[in-house]
Amino acid sequence: MPHNVQTKACEPVVASALEEIDWCSAAEANNCYPVIEETEIETWDNTQVQEALENIITNQQIIYSYIQDWFNKTNQAISDIQINNSQVVEETPVIDEKEQQRLQLQAQIEALQNEMASL
């Protein structure tokens, strides 16, 4: 709005223009969705509401069962990993046989050297 036009002069003009607009036909012309009136909501009977609630409950049960299945599979995978790790630890010797023989021979050599040194 131009700065030189006073607001007081425009308010009655705008108000009268807004009163003359057919809002329903303007909404339809612009593909606006109609407002649901209370009478339409009241026409829903208990069976429709009950069906909608049953659908929601069924969907929640399906989602819950999927979550439970996923949780059980995850726990099983963790358990399998723990079992596999414990088997690997048990199967893998800390020192292999050759290393153990080498250490035994080295200990015997040191014992013999100590015995020779004491003679």
Secondary structure as GFF3:
##gff-version 3
##sequence-region A 1 119
A	DSSP	alpha_helix	7	20	.	.	.	ID=ss1
A	DSSP	alpha_helix	23	29	.	.	.	ID=ss2
A	DSSP	alpha_helix	38	42	.	.	.	ID=ss3
A	DSSP	alpha_helix	46	91	.	.	.	ID=ss4
A	DSSP	alpha_helix	97	118	.	.	.	ID=ss5
###
